[in-house]
Amino acid sequence: MPSATMTSKGQITVPIAVRDDLGLEAGVRVRFIKRADGAYELRPASSPSDSLKGFFGAWVGPALTVDQMNDGIAEAAAEANR
């Protein structure tokens, strides 16, 4: 089981096995989540955008322009406010 020692400044180096398992890289923020039992979980605060690739499936059709996207957003907002 990986372990680490806290420095006098409160810093801990996350062991490489844990970084690899969580997909942590330099500059990635992490969250400390307190569980009901009082223990804490360490989780990435956000995922790299690459992890979203393919999440919504493949786009079929021509690419939309920025104006078309803005129009769609405005229409959805107007419908939500009705």
Backbone as XML, in Angstrom:
<?xml version="1.0"?>
<chain id="A" units="angstrom">
  <residue number="1" name="MET">
    <atom name="N" x="0.852" y="-1.166" z="0.000"/>
    <atom name="CA" x="0.000" y="0.000" z="0.000"/>
    <atom name="C" x="0.903" y="1.236" z="0.000"/>
  </residue>
  <residue number="2" name="PRO">
    <atom name="N" x="0.686" y="2.156" z="-0.960"/>
    <atom name="CA" x="1.515" y="3.360" z="-1.025"/>
    <atom name="C" x="1.294" y="4.258" z="0.189"/>
  </residue>
  <residue number="3" name="SER">
    <atom name="N" x="2.345" y="4.976" z="0.587"/>
    <atom name="CA" x="2.240" y="5.923" z="1.687"/>
    <atom name="C" x="3.127" y="7.127" z="1.385"/>
  </residue>
  <residue number="4" name="ALA">
    <atom name="N" x="2.938" y="8.208" z="2.149"/>
    <atom name="CA" x="3.731" y="9.413" z="1.976"/>
    <atom name="C" x="3.885" y="10.088" z="3.327"/>
  </residue>
  <residue number="5" name="THR">
    <atom name="N" x="4.871" y="10.965" z="3.422"/>
    <atom name="CA" x="5.114" y="11.709" z="4.649"/>
    <atom name="C" x="4.850" y="13.187" z="4.403"/>
  </residue>
  <residue number="6" name="MET">
    <atom name="N" x="4.131" y="13.831" z="5.322"/>
    <atom name="CA" x="3.833" y="15.251" z="5.189"/>
    <atom name="C" x="5.038" y="16.066" z="5.653"/>
  </residue>
  <residue number="7" name="THR">
    <atom name="N" x="5.360" y="17.127" z="4.899"/>
    <atom name="CA" x="6.441" y="18.025" z="5.285"/>
    <atom name="C" x="5.936" y="19.010" z="6.339"/>
  </residue>
  <residue number="8" name="SER">
    <atom name="N" x="6.845" y="19.790" z="6.890"/>
    <atom name="CA" x="6.461" y="20.792" z="7.892"/>
    <atom name="C" x="5.568" y="21.872" z="7.293"/>
  </residue>
  <residue number="9" name="LYS">
    <atom name="N" x="5.548" y="22.000" z="5.977"/>
    <atom name="CA" x="4.684" y="22.973" z="5.292"/>
    <atom name="C" x="3.332" y="22.367" z="4.925"/>
  </residue>
  <residue number="10" name="GLY">
    <atom name="N" x="3.085" y="21.132" z="5.314"/>
    <atom name="CA" x="1.809" y="20.487" z="5.022"/>
    <atom name="C" x="1.727" y="19.894" z="3.628"/>
  </residue>
  <residue number="11" name="GLN">
    <atom name="N" x="2.854" y="19.723" z="2.981"/>
    <atom name="CA" x="2.870" y="19.176" z="1.619"/>
    <atom name="C" x="3.132" y="17.677" z="1.634"/>
  </residue>
  <residue number="12" name="ILE">
    <atom name="N" x="2.466" y="16.996" z="0.694"/>
    <atom name="CA" x="2.636" y="15.553" z="0.543"/>
    <atom name="C" x="2.888" y="15.261" z="-0.926"/>
  </residue>
  <residue number="13" name="THR">
    <atom name="N" x="3.858" y="14.417" z="-1.193"/>
    <atom name="CA" x="4.075" y="13.948" z="-2.559"/>
    <atom name="C" x="3.213" y="12.709" z="-2.756"/>
  </residue>
  <residue number="14" name="VAL">
    <atom name="N" x="2.311" y="12.774" z="-3.735"/>
    <atom name="CA" x="1.434" y="11.636" z="-4.019"/>
    <atom name="C" x="2.276" y="10.568" z="-4.717"/>
  </residue>
  <residue number="15" name="PRO">
    <atom name="N" x="2.312" y="9.359" z="-4.180"/>
    <atom name="CA" x="3.121" y="8.298" z="-4.789"/>
    <atom name="C" x="2.726" y="8.056" z="-6.245"/>
  </residue>
  <residue number="16" name="ILE">
    <atom name="N" x="3.699" y="7.688" z="-7.054"/>
    <atom name="CA" x="3.471" y="7.522" z="-8.498"/>
    <atom name="C" x="2.379" y="6.504" z="-8.803"/>
  </residue>
  <residue number="17" name="ALA">
    <atom name="N" x="2.295" y="5.445" z="-8.023"/>
    <atom name="CA" x="1.254" y="4.433" z="-8.276"/>
    <atom name="C" x="-0.133" y="5.049" z="-8.117"/>
  </residue>
  <residue number="18" name="VAL">
    <atom name="N" x="-0.293" y="5.932" z="-7.115"/>
    <atom name="CA" x="-1.578" y="6.593" z="-6.884"/>
    <atom name="C" x="-1.841" y="7.604" z="-7.992"/>
  </residue>
  <residue number="19" name="ARG">
    <atom name="N" x="-0.810" y="8.383" z="-8.370"/>
    <atom name="CA" x="-0.973" y="9.352" z="-9.464"/>
    <atom name="C" x="-1.388" y="8.648" z="-10.740"/>
  </residue>
  <residue number="20" name="ASP">
    <atom name="N" x="-0.754" y="7.535" z="-11.032"/>
    <atom name="CA" x="-1.105" y="6.783" z="-12.245"/>
    <atom name="C" x="-2.540" y="6.269" z="-12.183"/>
  </residue>
  <residue number="21" name="ASP">
    <atom name="N" x="-2.933" y="5.717" z="-11.034"/>
    <atom name="CA" x="-4.291" y="5.178" z="-10.892"/>
    <atom name="C" x="-5.348" y="6.265" z="-11.052"/>
  </residue>
  <residue number="22" name="LEU">
    <atom name="N" x="-5.063" y="7.481" z="-10.536"/>
    <atom name="CA" x="-6.031" y="8.573" z="-10.601"/>
    <atom name="C" x="-5.880" y="9.421" z="-11.865"/>
  </residue>
  <residue number="23" name="GLY">
    <atom name="N" x="-4.843" y="9.150" z="-12.643"/>
    <atom name="CA" x="-4.621" y="9.944" z="-13.847"/>
    <atom name="C" x="-4.177" y="11.363" z="-13.534"/>
  </residue>
  <residue number="24" name="LEU">
    <atom name="N" x="-3.466" y="11.547" z="-12.434"/>
    <atom name="CA" x="-3.018" y="12.877" z="-12.031"/>
    <atom name="C" x="-1.726" y="13.250" z="-12.749"/>
  </residue>
  <residue number="25" name="GLU">
    <atom name="N" x="-1.696" y="14.488" z="-13.211"/>
    <atom name="CA" x="-0.499" y="15.028" z="-13.854"/>
    <atom name="C" x="-0.173" y="16.354" z="-13.191"/>
  </residue>
  <residue number="26" name="ALA">
    <atom name="N" x="1.006" y="16.872" z="-13.448"/>
    <atom name="CA" x="1.402" y="18.163" z="-12.878"/>
    <atom name="C" x="0.366" y="19.227" z="-13.230"/>
  </residue>
  <residue number="27" name="GLY">
    <atom name="N" x="-0.005" y="20.029" z="-12.242"/>
    <atom name="CA" x="-0.955" y="21.116" z="-12.465"/>
    <atom name="C" x="-2.414" y="20.739" z="-12.257"/>
  </residue>
  <residue number="28" name="VAL">
    <atom name="N" x="-2.714" y="19.456" z="-12.092"/>
    <atom name="CA" x="-4.098" y="19.024" z="-11.882"/>
    <atom name="C" x="-4.487" y="19.300" z="-10.435"/>
  </residue>
  <residue number="29" name="ARG">
    <atom name="N" x="-5.648" y="19.928" z="-10.258"/>
    <atom name="CA" x="-6.149" y="20.180" z="-8.902"/>
    <atom name="C" x="-6.824" y="18.919" z="-8.385"/>
  </residue>
  <residue number="30" name="VAL">
    <atom name="N" x="-6.773" y="18.737" z="-7.074"/>
    <atom name="CA" x="-7.430" y="17.584" z="-6.459"/>
    <atom name="C" x="-8.400" y="18.074" z="-5.395"/>
  </residue>
  <residue number="31" name="ARG">
    <atom name="N" x="-9.384" y="17.265" z="-5.123"/>
    <atom name="CA" x="-10.365" y="17.550" z="-4.082"/>
    <atom name="C" x="-10.201" y="16.529" z="-2.966"/>
  </residue>
  <residue number="32" name="PHE">
    <atom name="N" x="-10.416" y="16.998" z="-1.737"/>
    <atom name="CA" x="-10.443" y="16.119" z="-0.582"/>
    <atom name="C" x="-11.893" y="16.071" z="-0.133"/>
  </residue>
  <residue number="33" name="ILE">
    <atom name="N" x="-12.519" y="14.928" z="-0.276"/>
    <atom name="CA" x="-13.939" y="14.782" z="0.005"/>
    <atom name="C" x="-14.108" y="13.995" z="1.299"/>
  </residue>
  <residue number="34" name="LYS">
    <atom name="N" x="-14.790" y="14.648" z="2.267"/>
    <atom name="CA" x="-15.008" y="13.988" z="3.551"/>
    <atom name="C" x="-16.208" y="13.059" z="3.452"/>
  </residue>
  <residue number="35" name="ARG">
    <atom name="N" x="-15.978" y="11.808" z="3.811"/>
    <atom name="CA" x="-17.051" y="10.818" z="3.795"/>
    <atom name="C" x="-17.803" y="10.828" z="5.111"/>
  </residue>
  <residue number="36" name="ALA">
    <atom name="N" x="-18.940" y="10.160" z="5.133"/>
    <atom name="CA" x="-19.782" y="10.105" z="6.335"/>
    <atom name="C" x="-19.050" y="9.478" z="7.515"/>
  </residue>
  <residue number="37" name="ASP">
    <atom name="N" x="-18.127" y="8.551" z="7.223"/>
    <atom name="CA" x="-17.405" y="7.879" z="8.302"/>
    <atom name="C" x="-16.211" y="8.683" z="8.814"/>
  </residue>
  <residue number="38" name="GLY">
    <atom name="N" x="-16.019" y="9.911" z="8.269"/>
    <atom name="CA" x="-14.934" y="10.771" z="8.720"/>
    <atom name="C" x="-13.659" y="10.646" z="7.916"/>
  </residue>
  <residue number="39" name="ALA">
    <atom name="N" x="-13.545" y="9.602" z="7.104"/>
    <atom name="CA" x="-12.374" y="9.424" z="6.249"/>
    <atom name="C" x="-12.466" y="10.384" z="5.059"/>
  </residue>
  <residue number="40" name="TYR">
    <atom name="N" x="-11.355" y="10.627" z="4.400"/>
    <atom name="CA" x="-11.322" y="11.508" z="3.236"/>
    <atom name="C" x="-10.965" y="10.722" z="1.984"/>
  </residue>
  <residue number="41" name="GLU">
    <atom name="N" x="-11.528" y="11.169" z="0.868"/>
    <atom name="CA" x="-11.183" y="10.621" z="-0.446"/>
    <atom name="C" x="-10.440" y="11.694" z="-1.215"/>
  </residue>
  <residue number="42" name="LEU">
    <atom name="N" x="-9.459" y="11.298" z="-1.981"/>
    <atom name="CA" x="-8.706" y="12.183" z="-2.847"/>
    <atom name="C" x="-9.159" y="11.930" z="-4.275"/>
  </residue>
  <residue number="43" name="ARG">
    <atom name="N" x="-9.663" y="12.983" z="-4.943"/>
    <atom name="CA" x="-10.151" y="12.839" z="-6.317"/>
    <atom name="C" x="-9.670" y="14.000" z="-7.166"/>
  </residue>
  <residue number="44" name="PRO">
    <atom name="N" x="-9.455" y="13.760" z="-8.458"/>
    <atom name="CA" x="-9.145" y="14.893" z="-9.332"/>
    <atom name="C" x="-10.314" y="15.870" z="-9.323"/>
  </residue>
  <residue number="45" name="ALA">
    <atom name="N" x="-10.024" y="17.178" z="-9.233"/>
    <atom name="CA" x="-11.082" y="18.183" z="-9.220"/>
    <atom name="C" x="-11.708" y="18.323" z="-10.591"/>
  </residue>
  <residue number="46" name="SER">
    <atom name="N" x="-10.941" y="18.056" z="-11.618"/>
    <atom name="CA" x="-11.475" y="18.113" z="-12.974"/>
    <atom name="C" x="-10.673" y="17.158" z="-13.833"/>
  </residue>
  <residue number="47" name="SER">
    <atom name="N" x="-11.296" y="16.720" z="-14.894"/>
    <atom name="CA" x="-10.632" y="15.816" z="-15.818"/>
    <atom name="C" x="-10.105" y="16.602" z="-16.998"/>
  </residue>
  <residue number="48" name="PRO">
    <atom name="N" x="-9.031" y="16.117" z="-17.601"/>
    <atom name="CA" x="-8.582" y="16.760" z="-18.830"/>
    <atom name="C" x="-9.675" y="16.668" z="-19.892"/>
  </residue>
  <residue number="49" name="SER">
    <atom name="N" x="-9.765" y="17.663" z="-20.740"/>
    <atom name="CA" x="-10.816" y="17.674" z="-21.758"/>
    <atom name="C" x="-10.714" y="16.475" z="-22.691"/>
  </residue>
  <residue number="50" name="ASP">
    <atom name="N" x="-9.534" y="15.897" z="-22.821"/>
    <atom name="CA" x="-9.383" y="14.716" z="-23.676"/>
    <atom name="C" x="-10.258" y="13.566" z="-23.194"/>
  </residue>
  <residue number="51" name="SER">
    <atom name="N" x="-10.553" y="13.539" z="-21.891"/>
    <atom name="CA" x="-11.353" y="12.432" z="-21.369"/>
    <atom name="C" x="-12.796" y="12.510" z="-21.846"/>
  </residue>
  <residue number="52" name="LEU">
    <atom name="N" x="-13.216" y="13.650" z="-22.378"/>
    <atom name="CA" x="-14.581" y="13.804" z="-22.878"/>
    <atom name="C" x="-14.724" y="13.373" z="-24.333"/>
  </residue>
  <residue number="53" name="LYS">
    <atom name="N" x="-13.604" y="13.106" z="-24.988"/>
    <atom name="CA" x="-13.643" y="12.726" z="-26.401"/>
    <atom name="C" x="-14.545" y="11.510" z="-26.586"/>
  </residue>
  <residue number="54" name="GLY">
    <atom name="N" x="-15.518" y="11.640" z="-27.478"/>
    <atom name="CA" x="-16.433" y="10.549" z="-27.777"/>
    <atom name="C" x="-17.574" y="10.407" z="-26.792"/>
  </residue>
  <residue number="55" name="PHE">
    <atom name="N" x="-17.627" y="11.239" z="-25.765"/>
    <atom name="CA" x="-18.654" y="11.137" z="-24.741"/>
    <atom name="C" x="-20.046" y="11.318" z="-25.316"/>
  </residue>
  <residue number="56" name="PHE">
    <atom name="N" x="-20.194" y="12.231" z="-26.264"/>
    <atom name="CA" x="-21.500" y="12.515" z="-26.842"/>
    <atom name="C" x="-21.723" y="11.795" z="-28.166"/>
  </residue>
  <residue number="57" name="GLY">
    <atom name="N" x="-20.824" y="10.931" z="-28.554"/>
    <atom name="CA" x="-20.944" y="10.242" z="-29.821"/>
    <atom name="C" x="-20.416" y="11.098" z="-30.957"/>
  </residue>
  <residue number="58" name="ALA">
    <atom name="N" x="-20.444" y="10.553" z="-32.129"/>
    <atom name="CA" x="-19.918" y="11.259" z="-33.294"/>
    <atom name="C" x="-20.947" y="12.258" z="-33.813"/>
  </residue>
  <residue number="59" name="TRP">
    <atom name="N" x="-20.483" y="13.430" z="-34.215"/>
    <atom name="CA" x="-21.350" y="14.435" z="-34.815"/>
    <atom name="C" x="-21.561" y="14.064" z="-36.268"/>
  </residue>
  <residue number="60" name="VAL">
    <atom name="N" x="-22.808" y="14.024" z="-36.687"/>
    <atom name="CA" x="-23.125" y="13.717" z="-38.072"/>
    <atom name="C" x="-23.687" y="14.983" z="-38.694"/>
  </residue>
  <residue number="61" name="GLY">
    <atom name="N" x="-23.059" y="15.452" z="-39.731"/>
    <atom name="CA" x="-23.525" y="16.658" z="-40.409"/>
    <atom name="C" x="-22.423" y="17.689" z="-40.494"/>
  </residue>
  <residue number="62" name="PRO">
    <atom name="N" x="-22.720" y="18.785" z="-41.153"/>
    <atom name="CA" x="-21.703" y="19.827" z="-41.307"/>
    <atom name="C" x="-21.438" y="20.530" z="-39.977"/>
  </residue>
  <residue number="63" name="ALA">
    <atom name="N" x="-20.249" y="21.077" z="-39.855"/>
    <atom name="CA" x="-19.901" y="21.811" z="-38.642"/>
    <atom name="C" x="-20.750" y="23.072" z="-38.546"/>
  </residue>
  <residue number="64" name="LEU">
    <atom name="N" x="-21.105" y="23.439" z="-37.322"/>
    <atom name="CA" x="-21.889" y="24.652" z="-37.106"/>
    <atom name="C" x="-20.953" y="25.847" z="-36.971"/>
  </residue>
  <residue number="65" name="THR">
    <atom name="N" x="-21.433" y="26.994" z="-37.404"/>
    <atom name="CA" x="-20.675" y="28.223" z="-37.207"/>
    <atom name="C" x="-20.921" y="28.724" z="-35.789"/>
  </residue>
  <residue number="66" name="VAL">
    <atom name="N" x="-20.107" y="29.650" z="-35.340"/>
    <atom name="CA" x="-20.286" y="30.226" z="-34.016"/>
    <atom name="C" x="-21.647" y="30.929" z="-33.941"/>
  </residue>
  <residue number="67" name="ASP">
    <atom name="N" x="-22.028" y="31.624" z="-35.012"/>
    <atom name="CA" x="-23.331" y="32.294" z="-35.027"/>
    <atom name="C" x="-24.476" y="31.294" z="-34.886"/>
  </residue>
  <residue number="68" name="GLN">
    <atom name="N" x="-24.371" y="30.147" z="-35.561"/>
    <atom name="CA" x="-25.417" y="29.124" z="-35.445"/>
    <atom name="C" x="-25.483" y="28.571" z="-34.023"/>
  </residue>
  <residue number="69" name="MET">
    <atom name="N" x="-24.331" y="28.367" z="-33.400"/>
    <atom name="CA" x="-24.311" y="27.879" z="-32.019"/>
    <atom name="C" x="-24.923" y="28.919" z="-31.085"/>
  </residue>
  <residue number="70" name="ASN">
    <atom name="N" x="-24.566" y="30.194" z="-31.271"/>
    <atom name="CA" x="-25.123" y="31.260" z="-30.428"/>
    <atom name="C" x="-26.638" y="31.361" z="-30.599"/>
  </residue>
  <residue number="71" name="ASP">
    <atom name="N" x="-27.115" y="31.215" z="-31.837"/>
    <atom name="CA" x="-28.557" y="31.237" z="-32.085"/>
    <atom name="C" x="-29.254" y="30.083" z="-31.351"/>
  </residue>
  <residue number="72" name="GLY">
    <atom name="N" x="-28.657" y="28.900" z="-31.403"/>
    <atom name="CA" x="-29.228" y="27.746" z="-30.713"/>
    <atom name="C" x="-29.267" y="27.937" z="-29.213"/>
  </residue>
  <residue number="73" name="ILE">
    <atom name="N" x="-28.209" y="28.525" z="-28.666"/>
    <atom name="CA" x="-28.169" y="28.798" z="-27.225"/>
    <atom name="C" x="-29.253" y="29.799" z="-26.851"/>
  </residue>
  <residue number="74" name="ALA">
    <atom name="N" x="-29.390" y="30.848" z="-27.655"/>
    <atom name="CA" x="-30.412" y="31.871" z="-27.380"/>
    <atom name="C" x="-31.809" y="31.267" z="-27.444"/>
  </residue>
  <residue number="75" name="GLU">
    <atom name="N" x="-32.067" y="30.411" z="-28.441"/>
    <atom name="CA" x="-33.369" y="29.772" z="-28.556"/>
    <atom name="C" x="-33.668" y="28.882" z="-27.336"/>
  </residue>
  <residue number="76" name="ALA">
    <atom name="N" x="-32.670" y="28.118" z="-26.900"/>
    <atom name="CA" x="-32.866" y="27.233" z="-25.746"/>
    <atom name="C" x="-33.124" y="28.055" z="-24.480"/>
  </residue>
  <residue number="77" name="ALA">
    <atom name="N" x="-32.403" y="29.162" z="-24.331"/>
    <atom name="CA" x="-32.602" y="30.030" z="-23.164"/>
    <atom name="C" x="-33.993" y="30.647" z="-23.169"/>
  </residue>
  <residue number="78" name="ALA">
    <atom name="N" x="-34.447" y="31.054" z="-24.361"/>
    <atom name="CA" x="-35.781" y="31.656" z="-24.474"/>
    <atom name="C" x="-36.856" y="30.628" z="-24.116"/>
  </residue>
  <residue number="79" name="GLU">
    <atom name="N" x="-36.691" y="29.389" z="-24.577"/>
    <atom name="CA" x="-37.656" y="28.335" z="-24.259"/>
    <atom name="C" x="-37.656" y="28.020" z="-22.768"/>
  </residue>
  <residue number="80" name="ALA">
    <atom name="N" x="-36.501" y="28.052" z="-22.150"/>
    <atom name="CA" x="-36.398" y="27.735" z="-20.725"/>
    <atom name="C" x="-37.064" y="28.812" z="-19.866"/>
  </residue>
  <residue number="81" name="ASN">
    <atom name="N" x="-37.114" y="30.035" z="-20.396"/>
    <atom name="CA" x="-37.697" y="31.149" z="-19.635"/>
    <atom name="C" x="-39.186" y="31.334" z="-19.886"/>
  </residue>
  <residue number="82" name="ARG">
    <atom name="N" x="-39.794" y="30.503" z="-20.683"/>
    <atom name="CA" x="-41.229" y="30.617" z="-20.969"/>
    <atom name="C" x="-42.053" y="30.045" z="-19.873"/>
  </residue>
</chain>
